[in-house]
Amino acid sequence: MNRRTFIRTAGIASLGMGLTGKVLAKTYAHRQTLTPNGYERLVILHTNDMHSHLEPFAETDPKYPGQGGMARRAALIKQIRAEGHPTLLLDAGDVFQGTPYFNLFKGEPEFRMMTAMGYDVGTLGNHDFDNGIDGLVQMLPHAQFPLVNANYNLKETALAGKIKPYQIVQKGRLKIGIIGVGVELQGLVSPTLTGEISYANPIPIAQEMANRLKYDFGCHCIILLSHLGYSYSGNQVSDLIVAEQTENIDLIVGGHTHTFLNKPTPVKNLKGNLVLVSQAGWAGLLLGRIDILFSPKGHIQSFDSAMNEISKKTIGL
């Protein structure tokens, strides 16, 4: 199958518009309650570690029979957006590598499908370098959404100027700052693929970016889009550690460790304020959802969350 035939068969162009799958899951039905006058609800949807799983797992798969699939995810996202709240769609990296689709098409259909679904921001995972820096650069035109990373030095590479440290997204009257950080690539990716990229400790960098977004740009909410990993038994930097050792970050949306969380983990930061840390497994099996309620003055009042399974049981596709 050539690239053109595959794209036509997969229906990439229609993912964000033509799917009408009925959502049966109860995981977010309670969110239909009214938002108080003057308040605003922001819906954050997130994925991570998709690893080129464009189609559902086979019905005969011993662990995930018939689960996942990007068309089903697109239908669920469309249903959630129809609720009418400002919605932010994020991905925490490792879009590439894991099925023959990547081996054949090098990441083009993954990025094109994500573009059709209306992703707002993504970050880089270690496997997104599996076709080298030049291979990633060749795929970037198919990603019509920004990729962010603040702790990789890309100045001496072909990615220079193509990856921002952070992105500010306006949703309704809310200004959302999104910072990207990634795991140490040494030991995970061959130096022949990463070239002159150098890694820096993400904790002070995330803190610097968070302060800039809060105090210089007046962001109402700051999200760290992380491919560091949820937690480790040793002292390796993880999402939980970053949450504890920083301030001004409200939410960490993570990836890399393929951690299945039923709900975000609350962590107290340096000031004793709560930071939520979330991760949605891997392979597009789940769509994470976090609702944040903002006061009329733009202050965070409360959080609500759900993990939505992508399967025939929850979506009529």
C-alpha positions in Angstrom: 0.0 0.0 0.0 1.5 3.4 -0.9 1.2 6.5 1.2 -1.6 8.1 -0.9 -3.7 4.9 -0.8 -3.2 4.5 2.9 -4.2 8.1 3.7 -7.3 7.8 1.5 -8.3 4.5 3.1 -7.7 5.7 6.7 -9.9 8.7 6.1 -7.5 11.1 7.7 -9.1 14.2 6.3 -12.5 13.4 7.9 -11.3 12.5 11.4 -12.1 15.9 12.9 -15.3 16.5 11.0 -17.3 13.5 9.8 -17.3 11.0 12.7 -20.5 10.7 14.7 -19.9 7.7 17.0 -22.2 7.7 20.0 -20.4 7.9 23.3 -21.8 5.5 25.9 -19.2 5.9 28.6 -20.4 7.2 32.0 -17.0 8.6 32.8 -17.9 12.2 32.1 -21.7 12.3 32.0 -21.8 14.2 35.3 -20.0 17.1 33.7 -23.2 18.3 32.1 -24.0 20.3 35.3 -24.2 24.1 34.8 -21.1 26.3 35.2 -21.9 29.1 37.7 -22.5 32.5 36.1 -19.2 34.4 35.4 -17.2 31.2 35.9 -15.4 29.4 33.1 -14.7 25.7 32.7 -11.7 24.6 30.7 -11.6 21.0 29.5 -8.1 19.5 29.1 -7.9 16.3 27.0 -4.6 14.4 26.9 -2.8 11.4 25.4 0.8 10.1 25.5 3.0 7.3 24.1 0.7 6.5 21.1 3.6 4.6 19.5 2.0 4.6 16.0 -1.1 2.7 17.1 -3.4 4.1 14.4 -5.8 1.2 14.5 -7.5 -0.7 17.4 -5.7 -3.7 18.8 -6.9 -7.0 17.3 -10.0 -8.6 18.8 -7.8 -11.6 19.5 -5.2 -9.5 21.4 -4.8 -11.2 24.8 -4.4 -8.0 26.8 -6.3 -5.2 24.9 -8.8 -6.9 22.6 -10.4 -4.5 20.2 -9.2 -1.4 22.2 -7.8 1.9 21.1 -7.8 3.3 17.6 -7.5 6.9 16.4 -10.8 7.1 14.6 -12.6 6.2 17.9 -10.5 8.8 19.7 -11.5 11.4 17.2 -15.2 10.6 17.7 -14.9 10.9 21.5 -13.0 14.2 21.2 -15.8 15.5 18.9 -18.4 14.4 21.4 -16.6 16.2 24.3 -16.1 19.4 22.4 -19.8 19.4 21.6 -20.5 20.1 25.3 -19.5 23.6 24.5 -16.7 24.3 26.9 -13.3 25.6 25.8 -11.2 22.5 25.2 -7.5 22.0 25.1 -6.0 18.8 23.4 -2.4 17.9 24.4 0.0 15.0 23.7 3.0 14.2 25.9 5.3 12.6 23.3 6.3 9.2 21.7 3.9 9.6 18.9 6.3 7.5 16.7 7.5 3.9 16.7 5.6 0.7 17.6 3.7 -0.6 14.5 4.6 -1.1 10.8 2.9 2.2 10.0 5.9 4.0 11.3 8.3 1.7 9.5 6.5 2.4 6.3 5.4 6.1 6.5 7.9 7.5 9.1 5.3 9.3 11.1 3.3 11.2 8.5 -0.1 9.6 9.2 0.3 10.0 12.9 0.9 13.7 12.6 -1.8 14.2 10.0 -4.4 12.4 12.1 -3.5 14.5 15.2 -3.8 17.6 13.1 -7.2 16.6 11.9 -8.3 15.9 15.5 -7.2 19.5 16.4 -4.4 18.9 18.8 -3.3 22.2 20.3 0.2 21.4 21.6 2.5 18.3 21.8 6.0 17.6 23.2 8.9 15.4 22.1 9.4 11.8 23.3 12.6 9.8 22.9 11.1 7.6 20.3 10.2 10.6 18.2 13.9 10.7 17.3 13.9 7.0 16.1 14.3 8.2 12.5 16.9 10.8 13.4 16.6 14.5 13.6 16.3 14.9 9.9 13.6 12.4 9.8 11.6 14.3 12.5 12.2 17.6 10.6 10.8 16.0 7.4 7.6 15.1 9.3 7.0 18.4 11.1 5.0 20.0 8.2 2.4 17.3 8.8 2.0 18.5 12.4 -0.1 21.7 12.1 0.3 22.2 15.9 3.3 23.4 17.9 5.8 21.0 19.6 7.4 22.3 22.7 10.5 21.5 24.6 12.6 23.7 27.0 15.3 21.4 28.3 16.9 20.2 25.0 19.5 22.4 23.4 18.6 22.3 19.7 20.6 25.3 18.5 23.2 23.3 16.6 20.7 21.0 14.9 18.1 21.1 12.1 15.4 21.5 14.8 16.7 24.9 15.7 13.8 27.4 15.6 11.3 24.7 14.9 10.6 23.7 18.5 9.5 26.3 21.1 10.2 26.1 24.8 6.6 26.9 25.6 3.4 27.9 23.9 0.6 30.2 25.1 -2.9 29.2 24.0 -6.0 31.4 24.4 -9.1 29.4 25.2 -12.2 31.6 25.7 -11.0 34.4 28.1 -8.3 32.1 29.6 -4.6 32.3 28.7 -2.9 28.9 29.2 0.9 28.5 29.3 2.2 25.2 28.2 5.9 24.2 28.8 7.6 21.1 27.3 10.3 19.0 28.9 11.8 15.7 27.9 13.8 12.7 29.3 17.6 12.4 29.1 18.2 10.9 25.6 21.6 9.5 26.3 21.2 5.7 26.8 17.7 5.7 25.2 18.5 6.9 21.7 21.6 6.4 19.6 23.9 9.5 19.4 23.9 9.0 15.7 20.1 9.9 15.7 20.2 12.8 18.2 23.3 14.5 16.9 24.2 17.7 18.8 21.2 17.7 21.1 22.1 18.3 24.7 20.0 17.7 27.8 19.6 20.0 30.8 18.0 19.4 34.2 14.3 20.1 33.6 13.5 21.3 37.1 15.2 24.8 37.1 14.2 25.3 33.4 10.5 24.4 34.1 10.6 26.8 37.1 12.1 29.6 34.9 9.5 29.1 32.2 6.6 28.9 34.7 7.7 32.2 36.3 7.9 33.9 32.9 4.4 32.6 31.9 2.8 33.6 35.2 4.4 37.0 35.9 5.4 38.3 32.4 2.5 37.0 30.4 -0.2 36.7 33.0 -1.3 33.1 32.2 -4.3 31.9 34.2 -3.1 28.3 34.2 0.4 26.7 33.6 0.7 23.2 32.3 4.0 21.2 32.1 3.8 18.8 29.1 6.4 16.2 30.2 8.1 13.2 28.7 10.1 12.5 31.9 8.1 9.7 33.4 5.7 9.5 36.2 8.0 8.1 39.0 11.1 5.9 39.5 12.5 3.9 42.4 15.7 5.8 42.2 16.5 9.5 42.1 15.9 10.0 38.4 13.9 13.2 37.7 10.2 12.4 37.3 6.9 14.2 37.1 6.3 13.7 40.8 9.7 15.2 41.7 9.2 18.2 39.4 5.9 18.8 41.0 7.4 18.8 44.5 10.4 21.0 43.6 8.7 23.8 41.6 6.0 26.4 42.0 3.5 28.1 39.7 2.8 24.9 37.7 -0.8 23.8 38.1 -0.9 20.6 36.1 1.7 18.1 34.8 0.5 16.0 31.8 3.1 13.2 31.4 4.3 10.3 29.4 7.3 7.9 28.9 6.5 5.4 31.7 3.2 4.2 30.2 1.5 4.7 33.5 -2.2 4.0 33.8 -3.8 6.4 36.3 -7.5 6.3 37.2 -7.2 9.9 38.2 -4.4 12.5 38.5 -2.1 12.4 41.5 -2.2 15.5 43.7 1.3 16.7 44.9 2.2 19.6 47.1 4.6 22.0 45.5 7.3 24.2 47.1 4.6 26.6 48.4 2.3 23.8 49.6 -0.1 24.3 46.8 -1.5 21.3 45.0 -0.2 20.2 41.5 -2.1 17.5 39.6 0.1 14.9 37.8 -1.7 12.8 35.1 -0.7 10.2 32.6 -2.9 8.1 30.2 -1.2 4.8 29.8 0.0 4.2 26.2 -1.0 3.2 22.7 -4.1 5.4 22.6 -6.0 3.1 24.9 -7.2 6.0 27.1 -8.1 9.7 26.6 -7.4 11.6 29.8 -9.8 14.4 30.8 -9.3 17.2 33.4 -11.9 19.9 33.9 -10.7 23.1 35.6 -13.2 25.6 36.9 -12.0 29.3 36.9 -13.6 32.1 39.0 -14.7 35.3 37.3 -11.3 36.8 38.1 -9.5 33.9 36.4 -8.4 32.0 39.5 -8.5 28.2 39.6 -11.4 27.1 41.9 -11.6 23.3 41.4 -10.6 20.3 39.4 -12.5 17.3 38.1 -11.1 14.4 36.1 -11.9 11.1 34.2 -10.0 8.5 32.2 -12.0 7.6 29.1 -11.5 4.1 27.7 -11.2 4.0 23.9 -13.1 0.8 22.9 -16.3 -0.6 21.4 -17.8 -0.5 24.9 -17.6 3.2 25.1 -17.8 4.4 21.5 -20.1 3.1 18.7 -17.4 2.6 16.1 
